[in-house]
Amino acid sequence: MNYATIILPDLGRIGVIGLRLSGKPLSDITAEDIFRLIKEEVPESRTLDYKLELTEDNKELLADIIAFANTDGGIIVYGIEEKKENGKNTGVPFDVTGLTNVITDQVSQRIENVLRDNVEPRLQNVEVRSLNVNEKVVLLVGVPRSLFAPHMLRKDNKFYARNSAGKFAMDVHQIRDAFLQTADWEKQADNFRRTRVMEFLAEKVSHLRQPERAILLHVVPLGVNRSTLTFRGDLGKNLGGFTLDGHGNFVRAYNFEGILLWPGYPGMSYIQLFRNGSTEFGTSGVYDLWDEKRTNFLDGTTLEFFVVRSVRDYIQYAVMQDVTPPFAVYLSVISPGGKLLGENAPDMSSGRLMKVIAELEAGEILFPGAIISSASENIAETMRPTFDILWQTANKEGSPHYLSDGSWRLKLEQ
């Protein structure tokens, strides 16, 4: 195809990695999980720290939080006594001592305030949760790995990180590497998307019957230290949560990339799951022929449904497989030209939906990435800038499918 490729600038959004303890998100951790840590003598690590008390020393508190954010994220468990050797903590939990006079909301507000005033760049999304463990209060502070890392503590102008022995001040070389690594995450994800699109255009990816008019959607986990998925056993079987447009059932086929879900032949849609946790959704089902001139049209309403639902399906599967956020979401539109159709907000006088028709030029449009920072994020809200750009390429102000309060007017089935 001799179309011009339009590559739009980055949206500049950012996200964080979710928090888990023994495979559980922070919100699902129970008293039994805390008892298990002690029974099995699970030691401190890069992602786990035990504290006997929550001190009033903000510098120490901030250094601990920054160290997690600058490394792999993790959880600090307050109210745990450690085993000792020669009078020193060993990092191995011994007993639940609990905290006294602790109000979770007040601790959360304190952490938010000190982070705002003492950390550069600003660090957000730190979670605080308390647990009743055998009538004792245990406090959990969840710190996400930050895409803004490395963060510096203003009180001493130091950058902190963690290893299995605890936190440490980073040296010049480690700080430089941290800056380079963080900047690389989204670049690597975007390169992955571009490579796949180019392979699709070169017909190296031949899973669609009508590749000349197609939508490609890539969801890519960001960050390093990601596990490689093997797709053995249940990992390769529990795929029923995915929806394949135009087909009630799909065939699961193993291939070099991972697993391909498709009708068993080039059809209207497919889903490719990759070993690095990424997923590619492809469909021609949002295109159709319209009017007596057989004009191609792209159904903008169906496209938004396709994107939001596909990202939802991916996140539900990712959570099951312990593939944690943040995720970069990339939309690519391969257009033969024609019309872009949608439905505007209801007309105030008649209450009827107003049709929106716009011109759509031929070409490939590679939209900038949107960042999903948590599994509970409002996908439609996050994707709105992408949808707006799609409609702006067709000379409209933005997507007609959002109300004045910013909410998505379309509803997704559960």
C-alpha positions, 0 to 999 in steps of 0.5 A: 500500500502506498499510503503516507504514514502519520506518526503523531507526537507523544501525549506525555502521560505517565503511570506506575506499576501495581503493588503485590505481595505473594501475587496478591494486590495490596487491597486483597492482602489479609491477616492470614498473609501476614501470618504466613510471612512469619510462619515461612520466615519470608525475609526482606527483599527488594520489594518487601520491608519490615518495620517495628514502628512508624516513627516521626522521622520523616526523612527515614520514612521518605528514604524508605519510600523513595528507595522502593519507587526508584527500584521495583516498587514494593510494600513496607509492613509496619508492626512486625518484629524481626529476629535478631542476631547479636542485637541486630535485625536479620530481616526475617519476621518474628512476631506481630507486635502491631502499632498503637494510636495509628489512624490510617487516614491520618498516616495517608495524609501525612505521607502525601504531604511530606512527599509533596514537599520533600521529593523531586520529582513529585511521587504519587500513588503511594497506598496506605492500608491497615489490617487487624491481625490478631487484634493488633494493627498492622500498617501496609504502605504500598509504593509503586515503581515510578516512571518518573524515577529516579526521585531525590530526597530534598532533605539530603539531595540523595537518590535512594534505591533497594537491594535484598539487604535494604536501602542505600544511597545511589552513586553517580553511575547508578543515578545515570543508569536509572535516568536512562532506563526509565526514559527507555521504557516507553521508547521500547514499547513504542518500537515494539508497536512500530515493528509490528505495524511495519510487519503487518503492512509488509504482509508478514502478519497475515491473520486478517482477510482485509488487511488493507483496512484494519485496526491494530491495538497494542497493549504493552507492559512497561518496565524491566524485570518482566517475566517471560510467559511460557503459556503452558498449562492454565496460562495457555488455556484460560483465555475465555475472557477475550472477545473476538469480534465477529466470532463466538468461538476462536481457535487457540494456536501456539506460534513463535510469538506466543498464542494466536486466537483466531477463527482458524483462518484469516477472518475479521479479527484476531488476538496475538498474545506475546511472551513478554506480556504484550497483546495485539488486537487486530480487526477489520470489523469496524469498517464497512461499505456505505451508500451506492458508491460503495464508500468505505466507512470507519464506524467510530462508535464501534472502534471506541467499543473495540478499544475500550473492551479489548483493553479491559479484556487484556487487563483482566487476563494480565491481573490473573497472570500477575502481569502488572501495570503500567501498560502502554496502549497504542492504536494504529488505524490503517485506512483506505480512505472514506468516511468516519461515522459516529453518534453525537450527544442527543439533540436537546429538542428531539432527544434523538442521537445525531449522526456525525459524518467526517472525511477520512483520508487514506493512510496509516495513523500511528497514535501516541501511547496512552498509559494505563497506570492501574488495573482499576483505571477508567479506560474510556477516560484514559483513551479519550485523548486518542479518540479525540485525535482520531476525530481531529484527523477528520476535521472534527473537534474531538470524539462525539461520544463524551458528555460535557462532564467528560464521561463516556456516553457509550456503555460497555457490557459486563 
